[in-house]
Amino acid sequence: MTYFESIFKVLVVGLLLGAGLPAVFAAGLVAFSNGGGGQNADGTTVAPNPALKFLGIGLFVFVGWVILTAVLWITRATIIHHTGIDLFPFMPKK
């Protein structure tokens, strides 16, 4: 049973980070570009929407935070070895 649980956990994380992060980034791009306002193809203008721009920036920051945390998690043993600083003290060590 533990094999199936482990496979399921890897599958869920892979789906979230593998397909989820690009989707969140794309949603951030759409929100940021729609929040900028501009001119439509028929000549009508659209007013800027600061809430959509803020949402887009927030999604960009979230994706960047996840990527930075993942890189630090992968290199945590090297960071501890060279600096003695444990960036994830609440996580168990193997």
PDB file with one MODEL, atoms N, CA, C and O in Angstrom:
MODEL        1
ATOM      1  N   MET A   1       0.818  -1.197   0.000  1.00  0.00           N
ATOM      2  CA  MET A   1       0.000   0.000   0.000  1.00  0.00           C
ATOM      3  C   MET A   1       0.862   1.261   0.000  1.00  0.00           C
ATOM      4  O   MET A   1       0.463   2.277  -0.569  1.00  0.00           O
ATOM      5  N   THR A   2       2.013   1.212   0.617  1.00  0.00           N
ATOM      6  CA  THR A   2       2.856   2.409   0.657  1.00  0.00           C
ATOM      7  C   THR A   2       3.387   2.758  -0.722  1.00  0.00           C
ATOM      8  O   THR A   2       3.626   3.930  -1.011  1.00  0.00           O
ATOM      9  N   TYR A   3       3.578   1.755  -1.582  1.00  0.00           N
ATOM     10  CA  TYR A   3       4.025   2.060  -2.940  1.00  0.00           C
ATOM     11  C   TYR A   3       2.982   2.877  -3.694  1.00  0.00           C
ATOM     12  O   TYR A   3       3.311   3.839  -4.388  1.00  0.00           O
ATOM     13  N   PHE A   4       1.724   2.482  -3.550  1.00  0.00           N
ATOM     14  CA  PHE A   4       0.657   3.211  -4.236  1.00  0.00           C
ATOM     15  C   PHE A   4       0.507   4.630  -3.693  1.00  0.00           C
ATOM     16  O   PHE A   4       0.243   5.564  -4.451  1.00  0.00           O
ATOM     17  N   GLU A   5       0.675   4.790  -2.392  1.00  0.00           N
ATOM     18  CA  GLU A   5       0.605   6.136  -1.808  1.00  0.00           C
ATOM     19  C   GLU A   5       1.749   7.006  -2.327  1.00  0.00           C
ATOM     20  O   GLU A   5       1.544   8.176  -2.649  1.00  0.00           O
ATOM     21  N   SER A   6       2.943   6.441  -2.408  1.00  0.00           N
ATOM     22  CA  SER A   6       4.093   7.190  -2.906  1.00  0.00           C
ATOM     23  C   SER A   6       3.919   7.562  -4.371  1.00  0.00           C
ATOM     24  O   SER A   6       4.218   8.686  -4.775  1.00  0.00           O
ATOM     25  N   ILE A   7       3.438   6.617  -5.159  1.00  0.00           N
ATOM     26  CA  ILE A   7       3.204   6.903  -6.577  1.00  0.00           C
ATOM     27  C   ILE A   7       2.145   7.985  -6.730  1.00  0.00           C
ATOM     28  O   ILE A   7       2.271   8.867  -7.581  1.00  0.00           O
ATOM     29  N   PHE A   8       1.104   7.921  -5.912  1.00  0.00           N
ATOM     30  CA  PHE A   8       0.040   8.923  -5.980  1.00  0.00           C
ATOM     31  C   PHE A   8       0.566  10.306  -5.615  1.00  0.00           C
ATOM     32  O   PHE A   8       0.223  11.292  -6.267  1.00  0.00           O
ATOM     33  N   LYS A   9       1.398  10.386  -4.573  1.00  0.00           N
ATOM     34  CA  LYS A   9       1.958  11.677  -4.171  1.00  0.00           C
ATOM     35  C   LYS A   9       2.829  12.271  -5.276  1.00  0.00           C
ATOM     36  O   LYS A   9       2.745  13.466  -5.560  1.00  0.00           O
ATOM     37  N   VAL A  10       3.661  11.442  -5.898  1.00  0.00           N
ATOM     38  CA  VAL A  10       4.522  11.915  -6.979  1.00  0.00           C
ATOM     39  C   VAL A  10       3.673  12.363  -8.167  1.00  0.00           C
ATOM     40  O   VAL A  10       3.983  13.365  -8.811  1.00  0.00           O
ATOM     41  N   LEU A  11       2.615  11.631  -8.453  1.00  0.00           N
ATOM     42  CA  LEU A  11       1.734  11.995  -9.561  1.00  0.00           C
ATOM     43  C   LEU A  11       1.050  13.337  -9.314  1.00  0.00           C
ATOM     44  O   LEU A  11       0.971  14.169 -10.218  1.00  0.00           O
ATOM     45  N   VAL A  12       0.557  13.551  -8.094  1.00  0.00           N
ATOM     46  CA  VAL A  12      -0.130  14.807  -7.777  1.00  0.00           C
ATOM     47  C   VAL A  12       0.834  15.986  -7.854  1.00  0.00           C
ATOM     48  O   VAL A  12       0.504  17.016  -8.442  1.00  0.00           O
ATOM     49  N   VAL A  13       2.014  15.846  -7.269  1.00  0.00           N
ATOM     50  CA  VAL A  13       2.992  16.942  -7.299  1.00  0.00           C
ATOM     51  C   VAL A  13       3.442  17.199  -8.736  1.00  0.00           C
ATOM     52  O   VAL A  13       3.609  18.351  -9.138  1.00  0.00           O
ATOM     53  N   GLY A  14       3.638  16.138  -9.504  1.00  0.00           N
ATOM     54  CA  GLY A  14       4.029  16.301 -10.902  1.00  0.00           C
ATOM     55  C   GLY A  14       2.976  17.039 -11.710  1.00  0.00           C
ATOM     56  O   GLY A  14       3.300  17.891 -12.538  1.00  0.00           O
ATOM     57  N   LEU A  15       1.718  16.711 -11.467  1.00  0.00           N
ATOM     58  CA  LEU A  15       0.646  17.405 -12.187  1.00  0.00           C
ATOM     59  C   LEU A  15       0.551  18.872 -11.766  1.00  0.00           C
ATOM     60  O   LEU A  15       0.378  19.758 -12.603  1.00  0.00           O
ATOM     61  N   LEU A  16       0.665  19.116 -10.459  1.00  0.00           N
ATOM     62  CA  LEU A  16       0.556  20.497  -9.984  1.00  0.00           C
ATOM     63  C   LEU A  16       1.701  21.356 -10.478  1.00  0.00           C
ATOM     64  O   LEU A  16       1.483  22.460 -10.976  1.00  0.00           O
ATOM     65  N   LEU A  17       2.915  20.859 -10.345  1.00  0.00           N
ATOM     66  CA  LEU A  17       4.063  21.668 -10.741  1.00  0.00           C
ATOM     67  C   LEU A  17       4.343  21.567 -12.233  1.00  0.00           C
ATOM     68  O   LEU A  17       4.798  22.534 -12.845  1.00  0.00           O
ATOM     69  N   GLY A  18       4.077  20.413 -12.822  1.00  0.00           N
ATOM     70  CA  GLY A  18       4.374  20.229 -14.238  1.00  0.00           C
ATOM     71  C   GLY A  18       3.399  20.940 -15.145  1.00  0.00           C
ATOM     72  O   GLY A  18       3.809  21.580 -16.114  1.00  0.00           O
ATOM     73  N   ALA A  19       2.126  20.841 -14.852  1.00  0.00           N
ATOM     74  CA  ALA A  19       1.113  21.469 -15.703  1.00  0.00           C
ATOM     75  C   ALA A  19       0.486  22.679 -15.029  1.00  0.00           C
ATOM     76  O   ALA A  19       0.015  23.591 -15.709  1.00  0.00           O
ATOM     77  N   GLY A  20       0.475  22.699 -13.723  1.00  0.00           N
ATOM     78  CA  GLY A  20      -0.194  23.775 -13.004  1.00  0.00           C
ATOM     79  C   GLY A  20       0.539  25.098 -13.054  1.00  0.00           C
ATOM     80  O   GLY A  20      -0.086  26.140 -13.249  1.00  0.00           O
ATOM     81  N   LEU A  21       1.851  25.078 -12.882  1.00  0.00           N
ATOM     82  CA  LEU A  21       2.600  26.340 -12.877  1.00  0.00           C
ATOM     83  C   LEU A  21       2.559  27.060 -14.226  1.00  0.00           C
ATOM     84  O   LEU A  21       2.357  28.274 -14.247  1.00  0.00           O
ATOM     85  N   PRO A  22       2.740  26.369 -15.344  1.00  0.00           N
ATOM     86  CA  PRO A  22       2.580  27.088 -16.614  1.00  0.00           C
ATOM     87  C   PRO A  22       1.169  27.638 -16.808  1.00  0.00           C
ATOM     88  O   PRO A  22       0.996  28.704 -17.398  1.00  0.00           O
ATOM     89  N   ALA A  23       0.166  26.921 -16.318  1.00  0.00           N
ATOM     90  CA  ALA A  23      -1.212  27.418 -16.438  1.00  0.00           C
ATOM     91  C   ALA A  23      -1.412  28.658 -15.576  1.00  0.00           C
ATOM     92  O   ALA A  23      -2.081  29.600 -16.000  1.00  0.00           O
ATOM     93  N   VAL A  24      -0.843  28.674 -14.374  1.00  0.00           N
ATOM     94  CA  VAL A  24      -0.948  29.852 -13.502  1.00  0.00           C
ATOM     95  C   VAL A  24      -0.202  31.029 -14.132  1.00  0.00           C
ATOM     96  O   VAL A  24      -0.676  32.164 -14.085  1.00  0.00           O
ATOM     97  N   PHE A  25       0.957  30.760 -14.717  1.00  0.00           N
ATOM     98  CA  PHE A  25       1.713  31.822 -15.380  1.00  0.00           C
ATOM     99  C   PHE A  25       0.923  32.387 -16.560  1.00  0.00           C
ATOM    100  O   PHE A  25       0.880  33.602 -16.757  1.00  0.00           O
ATOM    101  N   ALA A  26       0.297  31.505 -17.342  1.00  0.00           N
ATOM    102  CA  ALA A  26      -0.511  31.956 -18.480  1.00  0.00           C
ATOM    103  C   ALA A  26      -1.703  32.781 -18.010  1.00  0.00           C
ATOM    104  O   ALA A  26      -2.054  33.783 -18.633  1.00  0.00           O
ATOM    105  N   ALA A  27      -2.327  32.359 -16.907  1.00  0.00           N
ATOM    106  CA  ALA A  27      -3.438  33.143 -16.366  1.00  0.00           C
ATOM    107  C   ALA A  27      -2.947  34.511 -15.901  1.00  0.00           C
ATOM    108  O   ALA A  27      -3.662  35.504 -16.036  1.00  0.00           O
ATOM    109  N   GLY A  28      -1.737  34.571 -15.356  1.00  0.00           N
ATOM    110  CA  GLY A  28      -1.155  35.853 -14.966  1.00  0.00           C
ATOM    111  C   GLY A  28      -0.910  36.758 -16.160  1.00  0.00           C
ATOM    112  O   GLY A  28      -1.140  37.965 -16.090  1.00  0.00           O
ATOM    113  N   LEU A  29      -0.441  36.171 -17.262  1.00  0.00           N
ATOM    114  CA  LEU A  29      -0.232  36.964 -18.473  1.00  0.00           C
ATOM    115  C   LEU A  29      -1.544  37.529 -19.000  1.00  0.00           C
ATOM    116  O   LEU A  29      -1.611  38.695 -19.388  1.00  0.00           O
ATOM    117  N   VAL A  30      -2.584  36.705 -19.013  1.00  0.00           N
ATOM    118  CA  VAL A  30      -3.885  37.165 -19.501  1.00  0.00           C
ATOM    119  C   VAL A  30      -4.429  38.265 -18.601  1.00  0.00           C
ATOM    120  O   VAL A  30      -4.912  39.288 -19.088  1.00  0.00           O
ATOM    121  N   ALA A  31      -4.352  38.056 -17.280  1.00  0.00           N
ATOM    122  CA  ALA A  31      -4.868  39.062 -16.350  1.00  0.00           C
ATOM    123  C   ALA A  31      -4.095  40.376 -16.476  1.00  0.00           C
ATOM    124  O   ALA A  31      -4.691  41.454 -16.493  1.00  0.00           O
ATOM    125  N   PHE A  32      -2.769  40.282 -16.565  1.00  0.00           N
ATOM    126  CA  PHE A  32      -1.955  41.499 -16.653  1.00  0.00           C
ATOM    127  C   PHE A  32      -2.230  42.252 -17.953  1.00  0.00           C
ATOM    128  O   PHE A  32      -2.350  43.478 -17.945  1.00  0.00           O
ATOM    129  N   SER A  33      -2.331  41.526 -19.069  1.00  0.00           N
ATOM    130  CA  SER A  33      -2.563  42.211 -20.339  1.00  0.00           C
ATOM    131  C   SER A  33      -3.975  42.781 -20.431  1.00  0.00           C
ATOM    132  O   SER A  33      -4.171  43.852 -21.006  1.00  0.00           O
ATOM    133  N   ASN A  34      -4.961  42.078 -19.871  1.00  0.00           N
ATOM    134  CA  ASN A  34      -6.326  42.623 -19.875  1.00  0.00           C
ATOM    135  C   ASN A  34      -6.462  43.805 -18.918  1.00  0.00           C
ATOM    136  O   ASN A  34      -7.317  44.668 -19.117  1.00  0.00           O
ATOM    137  N   GLY A  35      -5.643  43.848 -17.903  1.00  0.00           N
ATOM    138  CA  GLY A  35      -5.705  44.954 -16.949  1.00  0.00           C
ATOM    139  C   GLY A  35      -5.076  46.229 -17.464  1.00  0.00           C
ATOM    140  O   GLY A  35      -5.272  47.294 -16.879  1.00  0.00           O
ATOM    141  N   GLY A  36      -4.328  46.141 -18.542  1.00  0.00           N
ATOM    142  CA  GLY A  36      -3.646  47.313 -19.076  1.00  0.00           C
ATOM    143  C   GLY A  36      -4.532  48.245 -19.882  1.00  0.00           C
ATOM    144  O   GLY A  36      -4.159  49.387 -20.151  1.00  0.00           O
ATOM    145  N   GLY A  37      -5.696  47.763 -20.264  1.00  0.00           N
ATOM    146  CA  GLY A  37      -6.550  48.593 -21.104  1.00  0.00           C
ATOM    147  C   GLY A  37      -6.035  48.588 -22.526  1.00  0.00           C
ATOM    148  O   GLY A  37      -5.267  47.708 -22.915  1.00  0.00           O
ATOM    149  N   GLY A  38      -6.457  49.567 -23.299  1.00  0.00           N
ATOM    150  CA  GLY A  38      -5.979  49.662 -24.670  1.00  0.00           C
ATOM    151  C   GLY A  38      -7.098  49.929 -25.643  1.00  0.00           C
ATOM    152  O   GLY A  38      -8.131  50.504 -25.299  1.00  0.00           O
ATOM    153  N   GLN A  39      -6.869  49.496 -26.871  1.00  0.00           N
ATOM    154  CA  GLN A  39      -7.822  49.754 -27.940  1.00  0.00           C
ATOM    155  C   GLN A  39      -8.178  48.434 -28.614  1.00  0.00           C
ATOM    156  O   GLN A  39      -7.293  47.640 -28.932  1.00  0.00           O
ATOM    157  N   ASN A  40      -9.463  48.199 -28.832  1.00  0.00           N
ATOM    158  CA  ASN A  40      -9.932  47.005 -29.519  1.00  0.00           C
ATOM    159  C   ASN A  40      -9.764  47.154 -31.018  1.00  0.00           C
ATOM    160  O   ASN A  40      -9.419  48.231 -31.504  1.00  0.00           O
ATOM    161  N   ALA A  41     -10.006  46.073 -31.757  1.00  0.00           N
ATOM    162  CA  ALA A  41      -9.858  46.082 -33.213  1.00  0.00           C
ATOM    163  C   ALA A  41     -10.874  47.016 -33.884  1.00  0.00           C
ATOM    164  O   ALA A  41     -10.607  47.559 -34.956  1.00  0.00           O
ATOM    165  N   ASP A  42     -12.036  47.199 -33.251  1.00  0.00           N
ATOM    166  CA  ASP A  42     -13.057  48.064 -33.865  1.00  0.00           C
ATOM    167  C   ASP A  42     -12.880  49.536 -33.510  1.00  0.00           C
ATOM    168  O   ASP A  42     -13.701  50.365 -33.901  1.00  0.00           O
ATOM    169  N   GLY A  43     -11.830  49.869 -32.781  1.00  0.00           N
ATOM    170  CA  GLY A  43     -11.546  51.263 -32.470  1.00  0.00           C
ATOM    171  C   GLY A  43     -12.018  51.721 -31.110  1.00  0.00           C
ATOM    172  O   GLY A  43     -11.691  52.833 -30.694  1.00  0.00           O
ATOM    173  N   THR A  44     -12.772  50.907 -30.406  1.00  0.00           N
ATOM    174  CA  THR A  44     -13.226  51.292 -29.068  1.00  0.00           C
ATOM    175  C   THR A  44     -12.085  51.120 -28.079  1.00  0.00           C
ATOM    176  O   THR A  44     -11.220  50.261 -28.248  1.00  0.00           O
ATOM    177  N   THR A  45     -12.099  51.946 -27.050  1.00  0.00           N
ATOM    178  CA  THR A  45     -11.053  51.863 -26.038  1.00  0.00           C
ATOM    179  C   THR A  45     -11.580  51.171 -24.790  1.00  0.00           C
ATOM    180  O   THR A  45     -12.768  51.216 -24.473  1.00  0.00           O
ATOM    181  N   VAL A  46     -10.648  50.531 -24.098  1.00  0.00           N
ATOM    182  CA  VAL A  46     -10.960  49.832 -22.851  1.00  0.00           C
ATOM    183  C   VAL A  46     -10.151  50.486 -21.747  1.00  0.00           C
ATOM    184  O   VAL A  46      -8.942  50.674 -21.880  1.00  0.00           O
ATOM    185  N   ALA A  47     -10.821  50.832 -20.659  1.00  0.00           N
ATOM    186  CA  ALA A  47     -10.142  51.484 -19.534  1.00  0.00           C
ATOM    187  C   ALA A  47      -9.258  50.473 -18.804  1.00  0.00           C
ATOM    188  O   ALA A  47      -9.597  49.292 -18.726  1.00  0.00           O
ATOM    189  N   PRO A  48      -8.123  50.936 -18.267  1.00  0.00           N
ATOM    190  CA  PRO A  48      -7.276  50.040 -17.486  1.00  0.00           C
ATOM    191  C   PRO A  48      -7.994  49.539 -16.231  1.00  0.00           C
ATOM    192  O   PRO A  48      -8.801  50.253 -15.636  1.00  0.00           O
ATOM    193  N   ASN A  49      -7.690  48.311 -15.843  1.00  0.00           N
ATOM    194  CA  ASN A  49      -8.276  47.711 -14.657  1.00  0.00           C
ATOM    195  C   ASN A  49      -7.130  47.366 -13.693  1.00  0.00           C
ATOM    196  O   ASN A  49      -6.455  46.355 -13.885  1.00  0.00           O
ATOM    197  N   PRO A  50      -6.902  48.195 -12.654  1.00  0.00           N
ATOM    198  CA  PRO A  50      -5.792  47.940 -11.744  1.00  0.00           C
ATOM    199  C   PRO A  50      -5.914  46.617 -10.995  1.00  0.00           C
ATOM    200  O   PRO A  50      -4.897  46.022 -10.640  1.00  0.00           O
ATOM    201  N   ALA A  51      -7.127  46.145 -10.748  1.00  0.00           N
ATOM    202  CA  ALA A  51      -7.299  44.876 -10.029  1.00  0.00           C
ATOM    203  C   ALA A  51      -6.756  43.712 -10.852  1.00  0.00           C
ATOM    204  O   ALA A  51      -6.126  42.806 -10.306  1.00  0.00           O
ATOM    205  N   LEU A  52      -6.996  43.732 -12.160  1.00  0.00           N
ATOM    206  CA  LEU A  52      -6.467  42.660 -13.007  1.00  0.00           C
ATOM    207  C   LEU A  52      -4.947  42.728 -13.116  1.00  0.00           C
ATOM    208  O   LEU A  52      -4.277  41.696 -13.143  1.00  0.00           O
ATOM    209  N   LYS A  53      -4.410  43.932 -13.178  1.00  0.00           N
ATOM    210  CA  LYS A  53      -2.953  44.061 -13.211  1.00  0.00           C
ATOM    211  C   LYS A  53      -2.339  43.543 -11.910  1.00  0.00           C
ATOM    212  O   LYS A  53      -1.315  42.860 -11.932  1.00  0.00           O
ATOM    213  N   PHE A  54      -2.964  43.869 -10.781  1.00  0.00           N
ATOM    214  CA  PHE A  54      -2.473  43.396  -9.489  1.00  0.00           C
ATOM    215  C   PHE A  54      -2.570  41.875  -9.407  1.00  0.00           C
ATOM    216  O   PHE A  54      -1.662  41.227  -8.888  1.00  0.00           O
ATOM    217  N   LEU A  55      -3.660  41.300  -9.914  1.00  0.00           N
ATOM    218  CA  LEU A  55      -3.810  39.850  -9.920  1.00  0.00           C
ATOM    219  C   LEU A  55      -2.722  39.209 -10.771  1.00  0.00           C
ATOM    220  O   LEU A  55      -2.137  38.204 -10.367  1.00  0.00           O
ATOM    221  N   GLY A  56      -2.444  39.768 -11.932  1.00  0.00           N
ATOM    222  CA  GLY A  56      -1.391  39.230 -12.790  1.00  0.00           C
ATOM    223  C   GLY A  56      -0.031  39.276 -12.124  1.00  0.00           C
ATOM    224  O   GLY A  56       0.726  38.308 -12.188  1.00  0.00           O
ATOM    225  N   ILE A  57       0.285  40.385 -11.489  1.00  0.00           N
ATOM    226  CA  ILE A  57       1.566  40.498 -10.788  1.00  0.00           C
ATOM    227  C   ILE A  57       1.628  39.516  -9.625  1.00  0.00           C
ATOM    228  O   ILE A  57       2.671  38.911  -9.377  1.00  0.00           O
ATOM    229  N   GLY A  58       0.518  39.354  -8.915  1.00  0.00           N
ATOM    230  CA  GLY A  58       0.477  38.390  -7.812  1.00  0.00           C
ATOM    231  C   GLY A  58       0.713  36.967  -8.295  1.00  0.00           C
ATOM    232  O   GLY A  58       1.404  36.196  -7.630  1.00  0.00           O
ATOM    233  N   LEU A  59       0.152  36.612  -9.437  1.00  0.00           N
ATOM    234  CA  LEU A  59       0.376  35.270  -9.980  1.00  0.00           C
ATOM    235  C   LEU A  59       1.825  35.088 -10.424  1.00  0.00           C
ATOM    236  O   LEU A  59       2.391  34.009 -10.250  1.00  0.00           O
ATOM    237  N   PHE A  60       2.435  36.136 -10.998  1.00  0.00           N
ATOM    238  CA  PHE A  60       3.854  36.061 -11.365  1.00  0.00           C
ATOM    239  C   PHE A  60       4.725  35.853 -10.130  1.00  0.00           C
ATOM    240  O   PHE A  60       5.653  35.046 -10.148  1.00  0.00           O
ATOM    241  N   VAL A  61       4.424  36.581  -9.063  1.00  0.00           N
ATOM    242  CA  VAL A  61       5.199  36.454  -7.824  1.00  0.00           C
ATOM    243  C   VAL A  61       5.036  35.055  -7.245  1.00  0.00           C
ATOM    244  O   VAL A  61       6.003  34.473  -6.752  1.00  0.00           O
ATOM    245  N   PHE A  62       3.826  34.511  -7.298  1.00  0.00           N
ATOM    246  CA  PHE A  62       3.596  33.156  -6.787  1.00  0.00           C
ATOM    247  C   PHE A  62       4.410  32.122  -7.566  1.00  0.00           C
ATOM    248  O   PHE A  62       5.035  31.250  -6.963  1.00  0.00           O
ATOM    249  N   VAL A  63       4.409  32.209  -8.884  1.00  0.00           N
ATOM    250  CA  VAL A  63       5.172  31.258  -9.698  1.00  0.00           C
ATOM    251  C   VAL A  63       6.662  31.389  -9.398  1.00  0.00           C
ATOM    252  O   VAL A  63       7.359  30.383  -9.272  1.00  0.00           O
ATOM    253  N   GLY A  64       7.150  32.613  -9.285  1.00  0.00           N
ATOM    254  CA  GLY A  64       8.557  32.818  -8.944  1.00  0.00           C
ATOM    255  C   GLY A  64       8.909  32.266  -7.578  1.00  0.00           C
ATOM    256  O   GLY A  64       9.981  31.688  -7.399  1.00  0.00           O
ATOM    257  N   TRP A  65       8.014  32.437  -6.605  1.00  0.00           N
ATOM    258  CA  TRP A  65       8.250  31.912  -5.264  1.00  0.00           C
ATOM    259  C   TRP A  65       8.319  30.387  -5.281  1.00  0.00           C
ATOM    260  O   TRP A  65       9.175  29.801  -4.618  1.00  0.00           O
ATOM    261  N   VAL A  66       7.442  29.749  -6.021  1.00  0.00           N
ATOM    262  CA  VAL A  66       7.446  28.281  -6.100  1.00  0.00           C
ATOM    263  C   VAL A  66       8.741  27.790  -6.734  1.00  0.00           C
ATOM    264  O   VAL A  66       9.333  26.821  -6.258  1.00  0.00           O
ATOM    265  N   ILE A  67       9.184  28.442  -7.799  1.00  0.00           N
ATOM    266  CA  ILE A  67      10.416  28.031  -8.472  1.00  0.00           C
ATOM    267  C   ILE A  67      11.620  28.227  -7.557  1.00  0.00           C
ATOM    268  O   ILE A  67      12.477  27.348  -7.468  1.00  0.00           O
ATOM    269  N   LEU A  68      11.694  29.367  -6.880  1.00  0.00           N
ATOM    270  CA  LEU A  68      12.806  29.628  -5.969  1.00  0.00           C
ATOM    271  C   LEU A  68      12.822  28.635  -4.808  1.00  0.00           C
ATOM    272  O   LEU A  68      13.881  28.136  -4.427  1.00  0.00           O
ATOM    273  N   THR A  69      11.655  28.353  -4.253  1.00  0.00           N
ATOM    274  CA  THR A  69      11.573  27.389  -3.160  1.00  0.00           C
ATOM    275  C   THR A  69      11.997  26.001  -3.630  1.00  0.00           C
ATOM    276  O   THR A  69      12.674  25.282  -2.895  1.00  0.00           O
ATOM    277  N   ALA A  70      11.609  25.618  -4.836  1.00  0.00           N
ATOM    278  CA  ALA A  70      11.994  24.306  -5.362  1.00  0.00           C
ATOM    279  C   ALA A  70      13.506  24.208  -5.548  1.00  0.00           C
ATOM    280  O   ALA A  70      14.102  23.180  -5.226  1.00  0.00           O
ATOM    281  N   VAL A  71      14.126  25.257  -6.059  1.00  0.00           N
ATOM    282  CA  VAL A  71      15.577  25.234  -6.247  1.00  0.00           C
ATOM    283  C   VAL A  71      16.284  25.163  -4.894  1.00  0.00           C
ATOM    284  O   VAL A  71      17.251  24.417  -4.738  1.00  0.00           O
ATOM    285  N   LEU A  72      15.810  25.927  -3.927  1.00  0.00           N
ATOM    286  CA  LEU A  72      16.425  25.873  -2.594  1.00  0.00           C
ATOM    287  C   LEU A  72      16.200  24.514  -1.939  1.00  0.00           C
ATOM    288  O   LEU A  72      17.068  24.027  -1.216  1.00  0.00           O
ATOM    289  N   TRP A  73      15.056  23.905  -2.182  1.00  0.00           N
ATOM    290  CA  TRP A  73      14.776  22.581  -1.611  1.00  0.00           C
ATOM    291  C   TRP A  73      15.707  21.531  -2.221  1.00  0.00           C
ATOM    292  O   TRP A  73      16.216  20.662  -1.513  1.00  0.00           O
ATOM    293  N   ILE A  74      15.924  21.615  -3.521  1.00  0.00           N
ATOM    294  CA  ILE A  74      16.787  20.649  -4.192  1.00  0.00           C
ATOM    295  C   ILE A  74      18.227  20.797  -3.720  1.00  0.00           C
ATOM    296  O   ILE A  74      18.935  19.799  -3.582  1.00  0.00           O
ATOM    297  N   THR A  75      18.669  22.015  -3.472  1.00  0.00           N
ATOM    298  CA  THR A  75      20.062  22.260  -3.092  1.00  0.00           C
ATOM    299  C   THR A  75      20.253  22.420  -1.584  1.00  0.00           C
ATOM    300  O   THR A  75      21.296  22.911  -1.152  1.00  0.00           O
ATOM    301  N   ARG A  76      19.275  22.018  -0.777  1.00  0.00           N
ATOM    302  CA  ARG A  76      19.348  22.259   0.668  1.00  0.00           C
ATOM    303  C   ARG A  76      20.547  21.573   1.317  1.00  0.00           C
ATOM    304  O   ARG A  76      21.152  22.141   2.225  1.00  0.00           O
ATOM    305  N   ALA A  77      20.906  20.369   0.878  1.00  0.00           N
ATOM    306  CA  ALA A  77      22.041  19.675   1.489  1.00  0.00           C
ATOM    307  C   ALA A  77      23.340  20.419   1.223  1.00  0.00           C
ATOM    308  O   ALA A  77      24.187  20.516   2.111  1.00  0.00           O
ATOM    309  N   THR A  78      23.510  20.945   0.022  1.00  0.00           N
ATOM    310  CA  THR A  78      24.709  21.702  -0.312  1.00  0.00           C
ATOM    311  C   THR A  78      24.754  23.015   0.452  1.00  0.00           C
ATOM    312  O   THR A  78      25.818  23.435   0.906  1.00  0.00           O
ATOM    313  N   ILE A  79      23.612  23.663   0.597  1.00  0.00           N
ATOM    314  CA  ILE A  79      23.561  24.916   1.352  1.00  0.00           C
ATOM    315  C   ILE A  79      23.913  24.673   2.813  1.00  0.00           C
ATOM    316  O   ILE A  79      24.660  25.448   3.409  1.00  0.00           O
ATOM    317  N   ILE A  80      23.384  23.608   3.389  1.00  0.00           N
ATOM    318  CA  ILE A  80      23.698  23.290   4.788  1.00  0.00           C
ATOM    319  C   ILE A  80      25.179  22.957   4.925  1.00  0.00           C
ATOM    320  O   ILE A  80      25.817  23.373   5.892  1.00  0.00           O
ATOM    321  N   HIS A  81      25.729  22.218   3.978  1.00  0.00           N
ATOM    322  CA  HIS A  81      27.140  21.823   4.045  1.00  0.00           C
ATOM    323  C   HIS A  81      28.072  23.030   3.985  1.00  0.00           C
ATOM    324  O   HIS A  81      29.035  23.111   4.747  1.00  0.00           O
ATOM    325  N   HIS A  82      27.790  23.959   3.085  1.00  0.00           N
ATOM    326  CA  HIS A  82      28.710  25.081   2.878  1.00  0.00           C
ATOM    327  C   HIS A  82      28.473  26.253   3.826  1.00  0.00           C
ATOM    328  O   HIS A  82      29.424  26.950   4.180  1.00  0.00           O
ATOM    329  N   THR A  83      27.245  26.483   4.239  1.00  0.00           N
ATOM    330  CA  THR A  83      26.977  27.651   5.071  1.00  0.00           C
ATOM    331  C   THR A  83      26.535  27.306   6.480  1.00  0.00           C
ATOM    332  O   THR A  83      26.645  28.135   7.383  1.00  0.00           O
ATOM    333  N   GLY A  84      26.040  26.102   6.678  1.00  0.00           N
ATOM    334  CA  GLY A  84      25.520  25.720   7.991  1.00  0.00           C
ATOM    335  C   GLY A  84      24.114  26.248   8.249  1.00  0.00           C
ATOM    336  O   GLY A  84      23.596  26.105   9.356  1.00  0.00           O
ATOM    337  N   ILE A  85      23.499  26.848   7.257  1.00  0.00           N
ATOM    338  CA  ILE A  85      22.155  27.410   7.401  1.00  0.00           C
ATOM    339  C   ILE A  85      21.141  26.403   6.876  1.00  0.00           C
ATOM    340  O   ILE A  85      21.229  25.960   5.731  1.00  0.00           O
ATOM    341  N   ASP A  86      20.184  26.047   7.716  1.00  0.00           N
ATOM    342  CA  ASP A  86      19.115  25.140   7.308  1.00  0.00           C
ATOM    343  C   ASP A  86      17.892  25.986   6.953  1.00  0.00           C
ATOM    344  O   ASP A  86      17.238  26.539   7.837  1.00  0.00           O
ATOM    345  N   LEU A  87      17.585  26.085   5.655  1.00  0.00           N
ATOM    346  CA  LEU A  87      16.473  26.908   5.206  1.00  0.00           C
ATOM    347  C   LEU A  87      15.115  26.262   5.479  1.00  0.00           C
ATOM    348  O   LEU A  87      14.091  26.945   5.467  1.00  0.00           O
ATOM    349  N   PHE A  88      15.103  24.973   5.721  1.00  0.00           N
ATOM    350  CA  PHE A  88      13.861  24.245   5.985  1.00  0.00           C
ATOM    351  C   PHE A  88      14.006  23.471   7.293  1.00  0.00           C
ATOM    352  O   PHE A  88      14.019  22.240   7.272  1.00  0.00           O
ATOM    353  N   PRO A  89      14.117  24.160   8.429  1.00  0.00           N
ATOM    354  CA  PRO A  89      14.347  23.443   9.696  1.00  0.00           C
ATOM    355  C   PRO A  89      13.128  22.637  10.144  1.00  0.00           C
ATOM    356  O   PRO A  89      13.266  21.719  10.953  1.00  0.00           O
ATOM    357  N   PHE A  90      11.955  22.957   9.642  1.00  0.00           N
ATOM    358  CA  PHE A  90      10.736  22.273  10.050  1.00  0.00           C
ATOM    359  C   PHE A  90      10.528  20.979   9.293  1.00  0.00           C
ATOM    360  O   PHE A  90       9.623  20.216   9.630  1.00  0.00           O
ATOM    361  N   MET A  91      11.345  20.702   8.268  1.00  0.00           N
ATOM    362  CA  MET A  91      11.197  19.487   7.486  1.00  0.00           C
ATOM    363  C   MET A  91      12.177  18.437   7.988  1.00  0.00           C
ATOM    364  O   MET A  91      13.317  18.766   8.316  1.00  0.00           O
ATOM    365  N   PRO A  92      11.753  17.185   8.054  1.00  0.00           N
ATOM    366  CA  PRO A  92      12.651  16.134   8.543  1.00  0.00           C
ATOM    367  C   PRO A  92      13.772  15.868   7.534  1.00  0.00           C
ATOM    368  O   PRO A  92      13.594  15.992   6.322  1.00  0.00           O
ATOM    369  N   LYS A  93      14.926  15.500   8.080  1.00  0.00           N
ATOM    370  CA  LYS A  93      16.075  15.161   7.221  1.00  0.00           C
ATOM    371  C   LYS A  93      16.134  13.651   7.077  1.00  0.00           C
ATOM    372  O   LYS A  93      15.764  12.908   7.986  1.00  0.00           O
ATOM    373  N   LYS A  94      16.603  13.214   5.927  1.00  0.00           N
ATOM    374  CA  LYS A  94      16.716  11.775   5.694  1.00  0.00           C
ATOM    375  C   LYS A  94      18.078  11.276   6.047  1.00  0.00           C
ATOM    376  O   LYS A  94      18.353  10.084   5.913  1.00  0.00           O
TER     377      LYS A  94
ENDMDL
END
